[in-house]
Amino acid sequence: MLNTKVRVLLAVTLLAATAHGYAADASLPRVTMETSMGTLVIELDPRRAPVTTANFLRYVDAGYYDGLIFHRVIPGFMIQGGGFDATLARREPGESIINESGNGLINVKGSIAMARTSDPNSASSQFFINTNFNNQLDARPGSHGYAVFGRVVDGMDTVMQIELVATTTMQGMNDVPRKPVVIQSARRVP
């Protein structure tokens, strides 16, 4: 039988590991994203977001994100990519997927979620990484929310550097980095 101190220590460790709905798990797929400002490693959660994870990995495996940019950067909110190249030419995405928000994963700092239009089931290739605790983006009664499907497990310093780049309005788009932040490659971690 475990003594009280050991039980408390185990409980605190488990609570810390599962904070915000995330638990460390070496069996979860990971993607390394090389950017012009540094490297990110993103851990995906196919158990809670199976459709979204499979969709993202299809784009990764096809090399779709290579050469695209983070085209929308809002300090204190998020960085968004997965749809445009450095000239702001749109890369045609595949089909839209169902919205898996409300899956227990929430829009906390460092989480990755699908971008979409006002249609809750319009997400395709674009994603964003939260740079703040954005609970207003979570599903709740009367709001479909934005589907979180993973988190940055390494390279959050790169995310925070991207968040601070100077932005402007270009071709009718707001919050575009003045100097393109390029996704040079996105690959599964073997």
C-alpha positions as CSV (number, residue, x, y, z in Angstrom):
1,M,0.0,0.0,0.0
2,L,1.3,3.4,-1.0
3,N,1.9,5.9,1.8
4,T,0.1,9.3,1.7
5,K,3.0,11.3,0.4
6,V,3.6,9.0,-2.5
7,R,-0.1,9.0,-3.4
8,V,-0.2,12.8,-3.3
9,L,3.0,13.0,-5.4
10,L,1.5,10.6,-8.0
11,A,-1.8,12.6,-8.1
12,V,0.0,15.9,-8.6
13,T,2.2,14.4,-11.3
14,L,-0.8,13.0,-13.2
15,L,-2.7,16.3,-12.8
16,A,0.3,18.2,-14.2
17,A,0.7,15.8,-17.1
18,T,-2.9,16.1,-18.1
19,A,-3.3,19.8,-17.7
20,H,-5.6,21.4,-20.3
21,G,-6.6,17.9,-21.6
22,Y,-3.1,16.9,-22.7
23,A,-1.0,14.0,-21.5
24,A,2.5,13.1,-22.7
25,D,2.3,10.0,-24.9
26,A,5.2,8.7,-27.0
27,S,2.8,6.8,-29.2
28,L,1.1,9.9,-30.6
29,P,2.1,11.1,-34.0
30,R,4.4,14.1,-34.3
31,V,5.3,16.5,-37.1
32,T,8.4,18.6,-37.4
33,M,7.8,21.9,-39.1
34,E,10.9,23.7,-40.3
35,T,10.2,27.5,-40.7
36,S,12.3,30.4,-41.8
37,M,12.4,31.4,-38.1
38,G,13.1,28.0,-36.4
39,T,11.7,24.5,-35.9
40,L,8.5,23.4,-34.2
41,V,7.5,19.9,-33.2
42,I,3.8,19.3,-33.1
43,E,2.2,16.3,-31.3
44,L,-1.2,15.3,-32.7
45,D,-4.1,13.6,-30.9
46,P,-5.8,11.1,-33.2
47,R,-7.8,9.6,-30.3
48,R,-9.7,12.9,-29.6
49,A,-9.5,14.4,-33.1
50,P,-9.3,11.4,-35.5
51,V,-10.7,13.2,-38.6
52,T,-8.7,16.4,-38.1
53,T,-5.4,14.5,-37.4
54,A,-5.8,12.3,-40.5
55,N,-6.6,15.4,-42.6
56,F,-3.5,17.3,-41.3
57,L,-1.3,14.3,-41.8
58,R,-2.5,13.9,-45.4
59,Y,-1.4,17.4,-46.1
60,V,2.0,16.8,-44.4
61,D,2.6,13.5,-46.3
62,A,1.8,15.2,-49.6
63,G,4.3,18.1,-48.9
64,Y,1.4,20.5,-49.2
65,Y,2.6,22.9,-46.5
66,D,6.2,23.2,-47.9
67,G,6.7,26.7,-49.1
68,L,3.5,28.2,-47.6
69,I,3.7,31.0,-45.0
70,F,2.2,32.0,-41.7
71,H,-0.1,34.6,-43.4
72,R,-1.9,35.9,-40.3
73,V,-0.1,36.8,-37.1
74,I,-1.9,38.5,-34.2
75,P,0.2,39.1,-31.0
76,G,-1.5,37.8,-27.9
77,F,-3.8,35.6,-30.0
78,M,-2.4,33.2,-32.6
79,I,-0.3,32.6,-35.7
80,Q,-2.1,31.1,-38.8
81,G,-0.8,29.3,-41.8
82,G,-1.5,26.6,-44.3
83,G,-3.1,28.4,-47.2
84,F,-0.9,30.9,-49.0
85,D,2.6,31.3,-50.4
86,A,4.9,34.3,-50.0
87,T,3.1,36.2,-52.8
88,L,-0.2,35.5,-51.1
89,A,-1.3,33.2,-53.9
90,R,-3.7,30.7,-52.4
91,R,-2.8,27.0,-52.7
92,E,-6.0,25.0,-53.4
93,P,-6.9,22.8,-50.5
94,G,-8.7,19.5,-50.5
95,E,-12.2,18.9,-49.2
96,S,-13.5,20.4,-46.0
97,I,-13.8,18.2,-42.9
98,I,-16.3,18.0,-40.0
99,N,-15.6,20.2,-37.0
100,E,-14.3,18.1,-34.1
101,S,-14.4,20.9,-31.5
102,G,-15.8,19.8,-28.1
103,N,-13.4,16.8,-28.1
104,G,-11.9,17.7,-24.7
105,L,-8.9,19.5,-26.2
106,I,-9.0,23.3,-25.6
107,N,-7.5,26.4,-27.2
108,V,-4.7,26.9,-24.8
109,K,-1.3,28.5,-25.4
110,G,0.7,26.1,-27.7
111,S,-2.3,24.2,-29.0
112,I,-2.9,23.8,-32.7
113,A,-6.4,24.0,-34.1
114,M,-8.1,24.2,-37.5
115,A,-8.9,27.6,-39.0
116,R,-12.3,27.8,-40.7
117,T,-14.9,30.2,-42.0
118,S,-18.2,31.0,-40.3
119,D,-19.4,27.5,-41.5
120,P,-18.3,25.2,-38.6
121,N,-17.5,22.4,-41.1
122,S,-15.4,24.4,-43.5
123,A,-11.9,23.6,-42.2
124,S,-9.5,22.1,-44.8
125,S,-5.8,22.9,-44.8
126,Q,-5.4,26.1,-42.7
127,F,-4.4,25.8,-39.1
128,F,-3.4,28.1,-36.3
129,I,-1.3,27.9,-33.2
130,N,-2.6,29.6,-30.1
131,T,-0.2,32.1,-28.5
132,N,-2.5,32.7,-25.6
133,F,-5.3,31.0,-23.6
134,N,-8.2,31.5,-26.1
135,N,-11.1,29.8,-24.4
136,Q,-13.5,32.0,-26.4
137,L,-12.6,29.7,-29.3
138,D,-13.7,26.5,-27.5
139,A,-17.1,24.8,-28.3
140,R,-19.9,25.7,-25.9
141,P,-23.7,26.0,-26.1
142,G,-24.5,28.1,-29.1
143,S,-20.9,28.1,-30.5
144,H,-19.3,25.3,-32.5
145,G,-15.8,26.4,-31.6
146,Y,-12.5,25.6,-33.4
147,A,-11.2,22.1,-33.3
148,V,-7.9,21.6,-31.4
149,F,-6.0,18.5,-32.6
150,G,-2.6,18.8,-31.0
151,R,0.0,20.9,-29.4
152,V,3.5,22.3,-29.8
153,V,5.8,20.1,-27.7
154,D,9.1,21.7,-28.8
155,G,9.8,25.1,-30.4
156,M,7.3,27.3,-28.6
157,D,10.1,29.9,-28.6
158,T,9.9,29.9,-32.4
159,V,6.1,30.3,-32.2
160,M,6.6,33.3,-29.8
161,Q,9.2,34.8,-32.2
162,I,6.8,34.5,-35.1
163,E,4.1,36.1,-33.0
164,L,6.2,39.3,-32.7
165,V,7.0,39.9,-36.3
166,A,5.9,43.2,-37.9
167,T,2.7,42.9,-39.9
168,T,0.8,44.9,-42.4
169,T,-2.2,44.8,-44.8
170,M,-1.5,43.2,-48.1
171,Q,-3.9,42.4,-51.0
172,G,-6.8,43.0,-48.7
173,M,-5.5,40.7,-45.9
174,N,-4.8,42.1,-42.5
175,D,-2.0,40.9,-40.1
176,V,0.3,39.6,-42.8
177,P,4.0,39.5,-41.8
178,R,6.0,42.2,-43.6
179,K,8.8,39.6,-44.2
180,P,7.3,36.2,-45.0
181,V,7.6,33.5,-42.4
182,V,7.9,30.5,-44.6
183,I,7.1,26.9,-43.7
184,Q,10.1,25.3,-45.4
185,S,8.9,21.7,-44.7
186,A,6.5,19.7,-42.6
187,R,7.4,16.1,-42.0
188,R,6.2,13.3,-39.8
189,V,8.7,12.4,-37.0
190,P,9.6,8.7,-37.6
